[in-house]
Amino acid sequence: MTPDSSAETKINLYAPHIMSGDSTGRIIWTVAAAMLPALAYSSFIHGINTLLLILVCAASAVAAEILFQLVTGRRITAADGSAAVTGLVLAMTLPPLLPLWMAAAGSCFAVIAAKQLFGGLGRNLFNPALAGRALLFVIWSGSMRTAWNVTSEGNIPAEKLTSYGIIPQQALDVITSTPPGEGMYNAATVIPWFTESFTAFYDFMIGQNILKALFAGNSGGLTGEAAVILVLAGGVFLLWRGVITWHIPFSFLISLSFASYFFYSFTGSVSPGFITFIHIISGSVIPAAFFMAADPVTSPLTGRGMVIFGTGCGIFTFIIRSAGFYPEAAFWAILLMNAAVPLIDRITKPPVFGLNRSSK
């Protein structure tokens, strides 16, 4: 047997033994493709400023990564798409009318401080986009809570739906005057008889087509909340492509649903199931579950660990929403669970054959 033929018959004895045909770059660009329909529809609904916001987030993230790598003498990796996707994910978490320079600042922080300073792609502890959003919220909280799109300022698609009677103006006023989740949870101030009859609130939500507005994207939500159906379709596409697994998004949504349903059941609410449904389709829960929590870099390695991670995200989302009165609680919940990933990996790692767990 010649040396060449011997080399061809060698068996790889080291992990990983199962290899994917997809490169890292292809996987990352697949994530970008899954987000594009929702982002494009958001630009159509909210206007040109939202389109510019998305482009600025992506472009500034790529520029920041290239500049940092040039200054530090590292290999330029912008072509893998990770910086661009970080910018797109950040754009999904921002109000549609946020000043563009703030969006650029958030992208630069996300890429440099939350990603490159940790060592680059695959080494960061926290989701970079959510870290960038956290910075923006801490420094420019006022803009982050008020830069919502109000239909009277020229949202042509929403105005047409209103004029045609598809979505009454009263319904749009409720969900565009404040962040949508906050408008829902502050319903007592918007609808005086809410405290007396939840049935009346339910009738208002259905009769005024507010649920239809949430699904159609004609509400004052974040850029990534433009249409729940499109975001969900993007998440299903990632599942179908094998980019993400079911463990995190499903455990996230199920734990949030259980926490919400049992809480409102025990507190005597008339329709805990309906309130639970509102919890799921508002406040960026769907994009958070599929595009942020399921990030393979900042989530656990094992299936059991992923379920623990997703469950924690759902429970913390409900706690922060209920106790902290913050509708975009899903983002903070994910950051909290990101910090717990090393511990989760440690307690859920599979045993090494031939060694006891107590072996050092």
TIPAZA-795845 format. One record per residue (C-alpha): x, y, z; residue in one letter; residue number from 1. Coordinates in Angstrom, 2 decimals, always signed. Example, Ala and Ser with C-alpha at 12.3 -4.5 7.8 and 13.67 -1.06 7.14 Angstrom:
<rs>
r x = +12.30, y = -4.50, z = +7.80, residuo = A, num = 1 .
r x = +13.67, y = -1.06, z = +7.14, residuo = S, num = 2 .
</rs>
This chain:
<rs>
r x = +0.00, y = +0.00, z = +0.00, residuo = M, num = 1 .
r x = +1.47, y = +3.34, z = -1.00, residuo = T, num = 2 .
r x = +1.59, y = +6.30, z = +1.39, residuo = P, num = 3 .
r x = -0.92, y = +8.16, z = -0.78, residuo = D, num = 4 .
r x = -3.49, y = +5.34, z = -0.73, residuo = S, num = 5 .
r x = -3.00, y = +4.92, z = +3.02, residuo = S, num = 6 .
r x = -3.77, y = +8.60, z = +3.56, residuo = A, num = 7 .
r x = -6.98, y = +8.25, z = +1.57, residuo = E, num = 8 .
r x = -8.30, y = +5.48, z = +3.83, residuo = T, num = 9 .
r x = -7.64, y = +7.18, z = +7.16, residuo = K, num = 10 .
r x = -10.64, y = +7.57, z = +9.46, residuo = I, num = 11 .
r x = -11.17, y = +10.78, z = +11.38, residuo = N, num = 12 .
r x = -11.15, y = +9.89, z = +15.07, residuo = L, num = 13 .
r x = -11.78, y = +13.40, z = +16.36, residuo = Y, num = 14 .
r x = -14.98, y = +15.41, z = +16.61, residuo = A, num = 15 .
r x = -16.92, y = +16.68, z = +14.84, residuo = P, num = 16 .
r x = -17.88, y = +13.48, z = +13.06, residuo = H, num = 17 .
r x = -21.00, y = +14.93, z = +11.40, residuo = I, num = 18 .
r x = -20.23, y = +17.81, z = +9.07, residuo = M, num = 19 .
r x = -22.64, y = +20.22, z = +7.39, residuo = S, num = 20 .
r x = -22.33, y = +21.21, z = +3.76, residuo = G, num = 21 .
r x = -23.14, y = +24.82, z = +4.64, residuo = D, num = 22 .
r x = -20.34, y = +27.25, z = +5.37, residuo = S, num = 23 .
r x = -20.55, y = +29.82, z = +8.15, residuo = T, num = 24 .
r x = -21.04, y = +32.57, z = +5.60, residuo = G, num = 25 .
r x = -23.87, y = +30.73, z = +3.85, residuo = R, num = 26 .
r x = -25.66, y = +30.16, z = +7.16, residuo = I, num = 27 .
r x = -25.34, y = +33.82, z = +8.12, residuo = I, num = 28 .
r x = -26.63, y = +35.06, z = +4.77, residuo = W, num = 29 .
r x = -29.54, y = +32.62, z = +5.09, residuo = T, num = 30 .
r x = -30.49, y = +34.38, z = +8.33, residuo = V, num = 31 .
r x = -30.32, y = +37.71, z = +6.51, residuo = A, num = 32 .
r x = -32.60, y = +36.38, z = +3.76, residuo = A, num = 33 .
r x = -35.12, y = +35.20, z = +6.36, residuo = A, num = 34 .
r x = -35.33, y = +38.71, z = +7.82, residuo = M, num = 35 .
r x = -35.65, y = +40.62, z = +4.56, residuo = L, num = 36 .
r x = -39.41, y = +40.12, z = +3.89, residuo = P, num = 37 .
r x = -40.38, y = +41.50, z = +7.31, residuo = A, num = 38 .
r x = -37.89, y = +44.38, z = +7.04, residuo = L, num = 39 .
r x = -39.05, y = +45.23, z = +3.51, residuo = A, num = 40 .
r x = -42.68, y = +45.26, z = +4.61, residuo = Y, num = 41 .
r x = -41.77, y = +47.41, z = +7.58, residuo = S, num = 42 .
r x = -40.18, y = +49.93, z = +5.21, residuo = S, num = 43 .
r x = -43.36, y = +49.93, z = +3.13, residuo = F, num = 44 .
r x = -45.58, y = +50.46, z = +6.17, residuo = I, num = 45 .
r x = -43.50, y = +52.98, z = +8.10, residuo = H, num = 46 .
r x = -41.88, y = +54.88, z = +5.25, residuo = G, num = 47 .
r x = -38.50, y = +55.94, z = +3.89, residuo = I, num = 48 .
r x = -36.97, y = +56.70, z = +7.30, residuo = N, num = 49 .
r x = -37.35, y = +53.05, z = +8.28, residuo = T, num = 50 .
r x = -35.65, y = +51.90, z = +5.08, residuo = L, num = 51 .
r x = -32.79, y = +54.31, z = +5.77, residuo = L, num = 52 .
r x = -32.65, y = +53.07, z = +9.37, residuo = L, num = 53 .
r x = -32.20, y = +49.48, z = +8.20, residuo = I, num = 54 .
r x = -29.53, y = +50.43, z = +5.65, residuo = L, num = 55 .
r x = -27.64, y = +52.61, z = +8.12, residuo = V, num = 56 .
r x = -27.63, y = +49.88, z = +10.77, residuo = C, num = 57 .
r x = -26.23, y = +47.30, z = +8.36, residuo = A, num = 58 .
r x = -23.73, y = +49.63, z = +6.67, residuo = A, num = 59 .
r x = -22.38, y = +51.12, z = +9.89, residuo = S, num = 60 .
r x = -21.96, y = +47.65, z = +11.42, residuo = A, num = 61 .
r x = -19.92, y = +46.48, z = +8.42, residuo = V, num = 62 .
r x = -17.87, y = +49.69, z = +8.36, residuo = A, num = 63 .
r x = -17.17, y = +49.47, z = +12.10, residuo = A, num = 64 .
r x = -15.97, y = +45.88, z = +11.78, residuo = E, num = 65 .
r x = -13.68, y = +46.64, z = +8.83, residuo = I, num = 66 .
r x = -12.22, y = +49.71, z = +10.56, residuo = L, num = 67 .
r x = -11.60, y = +47.83, z = +13.80, residuo = F, num = 68 .
r x = -9.91, y = +44.94, z = +12.00, residuo = Q, num = 69 .
r x = -7.73, y = +47.32, z = +10.00, residuo = L, num = 70 .
r x = -6.62, y = +49.18, z = +13.13, residuo = V, num = 71 .
r x = -5.88, y = +45.98, z = +15.05, residuo = T, num = 72 .
r x = -4.23, y = +44.21, z = +12.12, residuo = G, num = 73 .
r x = -6.76, y = +41.40, z = +11.97, residuo = R, num = 74 .
r x = -8.04, y = +39.63, z = +8.89, residuo = R, num = 75 .
r x = -11.02, y = +41.38, z = +7.28, residuo = I, num = 76 .
r x = -14.07, y = +39.14, z = +7.73, residuo = T, num = 77 .
r x = -16.91, y = +41.41, z = +6.61, residuo = A, num = 78 .
r x = -17.69, y = +39.10, z = +3.68, residuo = A, num = 79 .
r x = -19.03, y = +36.42, z = +6.03, residuo = D, num = 80 .
r x = -22.06, y = +38.64, z = +6.64, residuo = G, num = 81 .
r x = -22.00, y = +38.49, z = +10.43, residuo = S, num = 82 .
r x = -21.61, y = +42.26, z = +10.84, residuo = A, num = 83 .
r x = -24.38, y = +42.97, z = +8.33, residuo = A, num = 84 .
r x = -26.73, y = +40.54, z = +10.09, residuo = V, num = 85 .
r x = -25.90, y = +42.18, z = +13.43, residuo = T, num = 86 .
r x = -26.98, y = +45.50, z = +11.93, residuo = G, num = 87 .
r x = -30.18, y = +44.01, z = +10.51, residuo = L, num = 88 .
r x = -31.10, y = +42.38, z = +13.82, residuo = V, num = 89 .
r x = -30.44, y = +45.66, z = +15.63, residuo = L, num = 90 .
r x = -32.71, y = +47.45, z = +13.14, residuo = A, num = 91 .
r x = -35.49, y = +44.99, z = +13.99, residuo = M, num = 92 .
r x = -35.31, y = +46.10, z = +17.63, residuo = T, num = 93 .
r x = -35.44, y = +49.86, z = +17.01, residuo = L, num = 94 .
r x = -38.37, y = +52.29, z = +16.68, residuo = P, num = 95 .
r x = -39.01, y = +53.16, z = +13.00, residuo = P, num = 96 .
r x = -38.37, y = +56.90, z = +13.44, residuo = L, num = 97 .
r x = -35.22, y = +56.72, z = +15.55, residuo = L, num = 98 .
r x = -32.59, y = +59.27, z = +14.43, residuo = P, num = 99 .
r x = -30.17, y = +57.61, z = +12.03, residuo = L, num = 100 .
r x = -27.05, y = +58.70, z = +13.90, residuo = W, num = 101 .
r x = -28.32, y = +56.89, z = +17.00, residuo = M, num = 102 .
r x = -28.85, y = +53.74, z = +14.96, residuo = A, num = 103 .
r x = -25.29, y = +54.01, z = +13.64, residuo = A, num = 104 .
r x = -23.94, y = +54.44, z = +17.17, residuo = A, num = 105 .
r x = -25.78, y = +51.33, z = +18.31, residuo = G, num = 106 .
r x = -24.40, y = +49.29, z = +15.41, residuo = S, num = 107 .
r x = -20.83, y = +50.41, z = +16.07, residuo = C, num = 108 .
r x = -21.11, y = +49.50, z = +19.75, residuo = F, num = 109 .
r x = -22.68, y = +46.15, z = +18.91, residuo = A, num = 110 .
r x = -19.90, y = +45.12, z = +16.53, residuo = V, num = 111 .
r x = -16.89, y = +46.55, z = +18.35, residuo = I, num = 112 .
r x = -17.70, y = +46.30, z = +22.07, residuo = A, num = 113 .
r x = -20.02, y = +43.29, z = +22.10, residuo = A, num = 114 .
r x = -18.36, y = +41.22, z = +19.37, residuo = K, num = 115 .
r x = -14.82, y = +42.15, z = +18.30, residuo = Q, num = 116 .
r x = -13.50, y = +42.90, z = +21.79, residuo = L, num = 117 .
r x = -14.59, y = +39.40, z = +22.80, residuo = F, num = 118 .
r x = -12.47, y = +37.94, z = +19.99, residuo = G, num = 119 .
r x = -14.79, y = +38.12, z = +16.99, residuo = G, num = 120 .
r x = -17.41, y = +35.82, z = +15.53, residuo = L, num = 121 .
r x = -18.19, y = +32.83, z = +17.73, residuo = G, num = 122 .
r x = -16.56, y = +34.18, z = +20.89, residuo = R, num = 123 .
r x = -18.99, y = +36.83, z = +22.13, residuo = N, num = 124 .
r x = -20.99, y = +36.14, z = +25.29, residuo = L, num = 125 .
r x = -23.92, y = +38.50, z = +24.62, residuo = F, num = 126 .
r x = -26.01, y = +38.93, z = +21.52, residuo = N, num = 127 .
r x = -24.28, y = +41.94, z = +19.87, residuo = P, num = 128 .
r x = -27.44, y = +43.49, z = +18.44, residuo = A, num = 129 .
r x = -29.24, y = +43.37, z = +21.79, residuo = L, num = 130 .
r x = -26.17, y = +44.78, z = +23.53, residuo = A, num = 131 .
r x = -26.27, y = +47.68, z = +21.08, residuo = G, num = 132 .
r x = -29.95, y = +48.21, z = +21.75, residuo = R, num = 133 .
r x = -29.34, y = +48.14, z = +25.50, residuo = A, num = 134 .
r x = -26.76, y = +50.92, z = +25.11, residuo = L, num = 135 .
r x = -29.18, y = +53.04, z = +23.09, residuo = L, num = 136 .
r x = -31.95, y = +52.54, z = +25.63, residuo = F, num = 137 .
r x = -29.71, y = +53.47, z = +28.57, residuo = V, num = 138 .
r x = -28.26, y = +56.61, z = +26.94, residuo = I, num = 139 .
r x = -31.16, y = +57.81, z = +24.77, residuo = W, num = 140 .
r x = -34.15, y = +56.33, z = +26.57, residuo = S, num = 141 .
r x = -36.44, y = +59.18, z = +25.54, residuo = G, num = 142 .
r x = -35.90, y = +58.65, z = +21.83, residuo = S, num = 143 .
r x = -36.12, y = +54.89, z = +22.16, residuo = M, num = 144 .
r x = -39.55, y = +55.23, z = +23.79, residuo = R, num = 145 .
r x = -41.03, y = +57.98, z = +21.61, residuo = T, num = 146 .
r x = -39.76, y = +57.47, z = +18.04, residuo = A, num = 147 .
r x = -42.91, y = +55.61, z = +16.99, residuo = W, num = 148 .
r x = -44.70, y = +56.01, z = +13.70, residuo = N, num = 149 .
r x = -48.01, y = +57.86, z = +14.11, residuo = V, num = 150 .
r x = -50.39, y = +57.41, z = +11.19, residuo = T, num = 151 .
r x = -51.34, y = +61.09, z = +11.07, residuo = S, num = 152 .
r x = -47.75, y = +61.93, z = +10.08, residuo = E, num = 153 .
r x = -48.05, y = +60.38, z = +6.67, residuo = G, num = 154 .
r x = -48.20, y = +56.62, z = +6.95, residuo = N, num = 155 .
r x = -50.02, y = +56.21, z = +3.63, residuo = I, num = 156 .
r x = -50.78, y = +52.46, z = +3.80, residuo = P, num = 157 .
r x = -52.21, y = +52.79, z = +7.31, residuo = A, num = 158 .
r x = -54.21, y = +55.88, z = +6.32, residuo = E, num = 159 .
r x = -55.73, y = +53.99, z = +3.39, residuo = K, num = 160 .
r x = -56.70, y = +51.08, z = +5.61, residuo = L, num = 161 .
r x = -58.29, y = +53.54, z = +8.00, residuo = T, num = 162 .
r x = -60.18, y = +55.45, z = +5.31, residuo = S, num = 163 .
r x = -61.47, y = +52.22, z = +3.81, residuo = Y, num = 164 .
r x = -62.82, y = +51.20, z = +7.22, residuo = G, num = 165 .
r x = -60.59, y = +48.13, z = +7.50, residuo = I, num = 166 .
r x = -58.93, y = +49.43, z = +10.68, residuo = I, num = 167 .
r x = -60.80, y = +52.26, z = +12.46, residuo = P, num = 168 .
r x = -58.81, y = +55.33, z = +13.48, residuo = Q, num = 169 .
r x = -59.65, y = +54.75, z = +17.16, residuo = Q, num = 170 .
r x = -57.87, y = +51.40, z = +17.04, residuo = A, num = 171 .
r x = -54.82, y = +52.87, z = +15.34, residuo = L, num = 172 .
r x = -54.65, y = +55.70, z = +17.87, residuo = D, num = 173 .
r x = -54.49, y = +53.18, z = +20.72, residuo = V, num = 174 .
r x = -51.59, y = +51.21, z = +19.29, residuo = I, num = 175 .
r x = -49.59, y = +54.02, z = +17.67, residuo = T, num = 176 .
r x = -49.68, y = +56.61, z = +20.44, residuo = S, num = 177 .
r x = -47.35, y = +54.50, z = +22.62, residuo = T, num = 178 .
r x = -45.27, y = +51.38, z = +22.18, residuo = P, num = 179 .
r x = -47.87, y = +48.69, z = +21.41, residuo = P, num = 180 .
r x = -47.25, y = +46.52, z = +24.42, residuo = G, num = 181 .
r x = -47.39, y = +49.55, z = +26.70, residuo = E, num = 182 .
r x = -50.64, y = +50.61, z = +25.07, residuo = G, num = 183 .
r x = -52.09, y = +47.18, z = +25.76, residuo = M, num = 184 .
r x = -50.96, y = +47.05, z = +29.38, residuo = Y, num = 185 .
r x = -52.08, y = +50.66, z = +29.96, residuo = N, num = 186 .
r x = -55.50, y = +49.82, z = +28.59, residuo = A, num = 187 .
r x = -57.18, y = +51.12, z = +31.72, residuo = A, num = 188 .
r x = -56.06, y = +54.65, z = +30.86, residuo = T, num = 189 .
r x = -57.11, y = +54.34, z = +27.23, residuo = V, num = 190 .
r x = -60.38, y = +52.50, z = +27.81, residuo = I, num = 191 .
r x = -61.94, y = +53.65, z = +31.12, residuo = P, num = 192 .
r x = -64.27, y = +50.68, z = +31.46, residuo = W, num = 193 .
r x = -61.44, y = +48.14, z = +31.16, residuo = F, num = 194 .
r x = -61.16, y = +47.78, z = +34.93, residuo = T, num = 195 .
r x = -64.85, y = +46.95, z = +35.19, residuo = E, num = 196 .
r x = -65.18, y = +44.48, z = +32.34, residuo = S, num = 197 .
r x = -62.47, y = +42.63, z = +30.52, residuo = F, num = 198 .
r x = -65.16, y = +41.38, z = +28.15, residuo = T, num = 199 .
r x = -65.63, y = +44.96, z = +27.01, residuo = A, num = 200 .
r x = -61.90, y = +45.24, z = +26.33, residuo = F, num = 201 .
r x = -62.00, y = +41.96, z = +24.41, residuo = Y, num = 202 .
r x = -64.92, y = +43.22, z = +22.33, residuo = D, num = 203 .
r x = -63.02, y = +46.45, z = +21.66, residuo = F, num = 204 .
r x = -59.92, y = +44.57, z = +20.50, residuo = M, num = 205 .
r x = -61.93, y = +42.41, z = +18.12, residuo = I, num = 206 .
r x = -64.48, y = +44.98, z = +17.03, residuo = G, num = 207 .
r x = -61.90, y = +47.66, z = +16.32, residuo = Q, num = 208 .
r x = -59.67, y = +45.18, z = +14.48, residuo = N, num = 209 .
r x = -56.63, y = +45.83, z = +16.68, residuo = I, num = 210 .
r x = -55.57, y = +42.20, z = +16.37, residuo = L, num = 211 .
r x = -55.77, y = +42.55, z = +12.61, residuo = K, num = 212 .
r x = -53.60, y = +45.65, z = +12.87, residuo = A, num = 213 .
r x = -50.96, y = +43.74, z = +14.83, residuo = L, num = 214 .
r x = -50.87, y = +40.92, z = +12.29, residuo = F, num = 215 .
r x = -50.91, y = +43.31, z = +9.32, residuo = A, num = 216 .
r x = -48.19, y = +45.48, z = +10.80, residuo = G, num = 217 .
r x = -50.20, y = +48.70, z = +10.90, residuo = N, num = 218 .
r x = -49.28, y = +49.47, z = +14.48, residuo = S, num = 219 .
r x = -46.75, y = +51.54, z = +16.33, residuo = G, num = 220 .
r x = -44.38, y = +48.69, z = +16.97, residuo = G, num = 221 .
r x = -40.68, y = +48.30, z = +16.40, residuo = L, num = 222 .
r x = -39.25, y = +47.83, z = +12.93, residuo = T, num = 223 .
r x = -39.19, y = +44.06, z = +13.39, residuo = G, num = 224 .
r x = -42.83, y = +43.95, z = +14.47, residuo = E, num = 225 .
r x = -44.13, y = +45.11, z = +11.10, residuo = A, num = 226 .
r x = -45.99, y = +41.88, z = +10.44, residuo = A, num = 227 .
r x = -46.03, y = +38.97, z = +12.85, residuo = V, num = 228 .
r x = -46.87, y = +36.58, z = +10.02, residuo = I, num = 229 .
r x = -43.79, y = +37.54, z = +7.97, residuo = L, num = 230 .
r x = -41.48, y = +37.30, z = +10.98, residuo = V, num = 231 .
r x = -42.94, y = +33.91, z = +11.86, residuo = L, num = 232 .
r x = -42.52, y = +32.77, z = +8.26, residuo = A, num = 233 .
r x = -38.86, y = +33.76, z = +8.43, residuo = G, num = 234 .
r x = -38.44, y = +31.75, z = +11.62, residuo = G, num = 235 .
r x = -40.09, y = +28.69, z = +10.07, residuo = V, num = 236 .
r x = -37.76, y = +29.08, z = +7.08, residuo = F, num = 237 .
r x = -34.73, y = +28.97, z = +9.39, residuo = L, num = 238 .
r x = -36.12, y = +25.83, z = +11.04, residuo = L, num = 239 .
r x = -36.69, y = +24.23, z = +7.65, residuo = W, num = 240 .
r x = -33.16, y = +25.07, z = +6.52, residuo = R, num = 241 .
r x = -31.71, y = +23.67, z = +9.73, residuo = G, num = 242 .
r x = -30.09, y = +26.97, z = +10.68, residuo = V, num = 243 .
r x = -31.82, y = +26.86, z = +14.06, residuo = I, num = 244 .
r x = -33.53, y = +24.06, z = +15.97, residuo = T, num = 245 .
r x = -36.93, y = +24.00, z = +17.65, residuo = W, num = 246 .
r x = -35.55, y = +23.89, z = +21.20, residuo = H, num = 247 .
r x = -35.14, y = +27.60, z = +21.96, residuo = I, num = 248 .
r x = -38.05, y = +29.28, z = +20.10, residuo = P, num = 249 .
r x = -40.57, y = +26.64, z = +21.17, residuo = F, num = 250 .
r x = -39.49, y = +26.56, z = +24.82, residuo = S, num = 251 .
r x = -39.43, y = +30.37, z = +24.82, residuo = F, num = 252 .
r x = -43.00, y = +30.71, z = +23.53, residuo = L, num = 253 .
r x = -44.38, y = +27.81, z = +25.57, residuo = I, num = 254 .
r x = -42.89, y = +29.01, z = +28.87, residuo = S, num = 255 .
r x = -44.13, y = +32.56, z = +28.26, residuo = L, num = 256 .
r x = -47.58, y = +31.21, z = +27.43, residuo = S, num = 257 .
r x = -47.74, y = +29.04, z = +30.56, residuo = F, num = 258 .
r x = -46.47, y = +31.83, z = +32.83, residuo = A, num = 259 .
r x = -48.97, y = +34.31, z = +31.41, residuo = S, num = 260 .
r x = -51.93, y = +31.92, z = +31.42, residuo = Y, num = 261 .
r x = -51.44, y = +30.66, z = +34.96, residuo = F, num = 262 .
r x = -50.77, y = +34.14, z = +36.35, residuo = F, num = 263 .
r x = -53.92, y = +35.63, z = +34.85, residuo = Y, num = 264 .
r x = -55.94, y = +32.55, z = +35.75, residuo = S, num = 265 .
r x = -54.96, y = +32.78, z = +39.41, residuo = F, num = 266 .
r x = -55.52, y = +36.54, z = +39.53, residuo = T, num = 267 .
r x = -59.11, y = +36.19, z = +38.36, residuo = G, num = 268 .
r x = -58.88, y = +37.60, z = +34.83, residuo = S, num = 269 .
r x = -61.93, y = +36.94, z = +32.68, residuo = V, num = 270 .
r x = -59.97, y = +35.75, z = +29.63, residuo = S, num = 271 .
r x = -56.43, y = +34.60, z = +30.51, residuo = P, num = 272 .
r x = -56.10, y = +32.86, z = +27.16, residuo = G, num = 273 .
r x = -56.73, y = +36.07, z = +25.24, residuo = F, num = 274 .
r x = -54.23, y = +38.05, z = +27.32, residuo = I, num = 275 .
r x = -51.69, y = +35.27, z = +26.77, residuo = T, num = 276 .
r x = -52.25, y = +35.56, z = +23.03, residuo = F, num = 277 .
r x = -51.54, y = +39.30, z = +23.22, residuo = I, num = 278 .
r x = -48.35, y = +38.55, z = +25.15, residuo = H, num = 279 .
r x = -47.15, y = +36.31, z = +22.32, residuo = I, num = 280 .
r x = -47.94, y = +38.46, z = +19.27, residuo = I, num = 281 .
r x = -46.85, y = +41.84, z = +20.67, residuo = S, num = 282 .
r x = -43.72, y = +43.29, z = +22.17, residuo = G, num = 283 .
r x = -41.27, y = +41.67, z = +19.71, residuo = S, num = 284 .
r x = -41.64, y = +38.20, z = +21.22, residuo = V, num = 285 .
r x = -41.77, y = +36.40, z = +17.86, residuo = I, num = 286 .
r x = -38.65, y = +38.06, z = +16.36, residuo = P, num = 287 .
r x = -36.85, y = +37.66, z = +19.69, residuo = A, num = 288 .
r x = -37.62, y = +33.93, z = +19.87, residuo = A, num = 289 .
r x = -36.50, y = +33.07, z = +16.34, residuo = F, num = 290 .
r x = -33.85, y = +35.63, z = +15.40, residuo = F, num = 291 .
r x = -32.21, y = +36.61, z = +18.71, residuo = M, num = 292 .
r x = -32.60, y = +33.95, z = +21.37, residuo = A, num = 293 .
r x = -31.81, y = +31.18, z = +18.86, residuo = A, num = 294 .
r x = -28.45, y = +32.75, z = +17.92, residuo = D, num = 295 .
r x = -26.12, y = +29.71, z = +17.97, residuo = P, num = 296 .
r x = -23.14, y = +31.72, z = +19.24, residuo = V, num = 297 .
r x = -24.82, y = +33.07, z = +22.39, residuo = T, num = 298 .
r x = -27.01, y = +30.07, z = +23.25, residuo = S, num = 299 .
r x = -26.17, y = +26.69, z = +24.84, residuo = P, num = 300 .
r x = -24.62, y = +23.83, z = +22.91, residuo = L, num = 301 .
r x = -26.87, y = +20.92, z = +23.92, residuo = T, num = 302 .
r x = -30.56, y = +20.38, z = +23.27, residuo = G, num = 303 .
r x = -31.28, y = +20.16, z = +27.00, residuo = R, num = 304 .
r x = -29.36, y = +23.36, z = +27.57, residuo = G, num = 305 .
r x = -31.28, y = +25.10, z = +24.79, residuo = M, num = 306 .
r x = -34.60, y = +24.15, z = +26.40, residuo = V, num = 307 .
r x = -33.42, y = +25.53, z = +29.75, residuo = I, num = 308 .
r x = -32.24, y = +28.69, z = +28.00, residuo = F, num = 309 .
r x = -35.48, y = +29.20, z = +26.08, residuo = G, num = 310 .
r x = -37.59, y = +28.51, z = +29.15, residuo = T, num = 311 .
r x = -35.63, y = +31.07, z = +31.12, residuo = G, num = 312 .
r x = -36.11, y = +33.62, z = +28.35, residuo = C, num = 313 .
r x = -39.87, y = +33.11, z = +28.41, residuo = G, num = 314 .
r x = -40.17, y = +33.30, z = +32.20, residuo = I, num = 315 .
r x = -37.95, y = +36.38, z = +32.49, residuo = F, num = 316 .
r x = -39.90, y = +38.04, z = +29.67, residuo = T, num = 317 .
r x = -43.12, y = +37.65, z = +31.62, residuo = F, num = 318 .
r x = -41.57, y = +38.77, z = +34.93, residuo = I, num = 319 .
r x = -39.99, y = +41.88, z = +33.43, residuo = I, num = 320 .
r x = -43.18, y = +42.76, z = +31.58, residuo = R, num = 321 .
r x = -45.39, y = +42.31, z = +34.62, residuo = S, num = 322 .
r x = -43.16, y = +43.65, z = +37.39, residuo = A, num = 323 .
r x = -41.10, y = +46.10, z = +35.37, residuo = G, num = 324 .
r x = -43.90, y = +47.23, z = +33.07, residuo = F, num = 325 .
r x = -41.63, y = +47.10, z = +30.04, residuo = Y, num = 326 .
r x = -43.20, y = +45.68, z = +26.84, residuo = P, num = 327 .
r x = -39.89, y = +44.89, z = +25.05, residuo = E, num = 328 .
r x = -38.89, y = +42.68, z = +27.98, residuo = A, num = 329 .
r x = -37.87, y = +39.84, z = +25.66, residuo = A, num = 330 .
r x = -34.64, y = +41.65, z = +24.77, residuo = F, num = 331 .
r x = -33.57, y = +42.04, z = +28.39, residuo = W, num = 332 .
r x = -34.57, y = +38.45, z = +29.14, residuo = A, num = 333 .
r x = -32.30, y = +37.16, z = +26.38, residuo = I, num = 334 .
r x = -29.35, y = +39.22, z = +27.64, residuo = L, num = 335 .
r x = -29.87, y = +37.84, z = +31.14, residuo = L, num = 336 .
r x = -29.92, y = +34.29, z = +29.84, residuo = M, num = 337 .
r x = -26.86, y = +34.97, z = +27.64, residuo = N, num = 338 .
r x = -24.94, y = +35.57, z = +30.86, residuo = A, num = 339 .
r x = -26.08, y = +32.17, z = +32.14, residuo = A, num = 340 .
r x = -24.98, y = +30.21, z = +29.06, residuo = V, num = 341 .
r x = -21.54, y = +29.15, z = +30.45, residuo = P, num = 342 .
r x = -23.25, y = +27.74, z = +33.55, residuo = L, num = 343 .
r x = -25.94, y = +26.01, z = +31.49, residuo = I, num = 344 .
r x = -23.30, y = +24.45, z = +29.24, residuo = D, num = 345 .
r x = -21.40, y = +23.25, z = +32.29, residuo = R, num = 346 .
r x = -24.35, y = +21.49, z = +33.92, residuo = I, num = 347 .
r x = -25.76, y = +20.02, z = +30.69, residuo = T, num = 348 .
r x = -22.58, y = +18.85, z = +28.96, residuo = K, num = 349 .
r x = -22.75, y = +15.16, z = +28.03, residuo = P, num = 350 .
r x = -20.51, y = +12.76, z = +29.95, residuo = P, num = 351 .
r x = -17.19, y = +11.75, z = +28.44, residuo = V, num = 352 .
r x = -17.06, y = +7.99, z = +27.85, residuo = F, num = 353 .
r x = -14.69, y = +6.31, z = +30.28, residuo = G, num = 354 .
r x = -14.77, y = +9.12, z = +32.84, residuo = L, num = 355 .
r x = -17.02, y = +9.89, z = +35.80, residuo = N, num = 356 .
r x = -18.60, y = +13.34, z = +36.11, residuo = R, num = 357 .
r x = -16.51, y = +13.82, z = +39.25, residuo = S, num = 358 .
r x = -13.27, y = +13.10, z = +37.38, residuo = S, num = 359 .
r x = -10.98, y = +16.06, z = +36.88, residuo = K, num = 360 .
</rs>
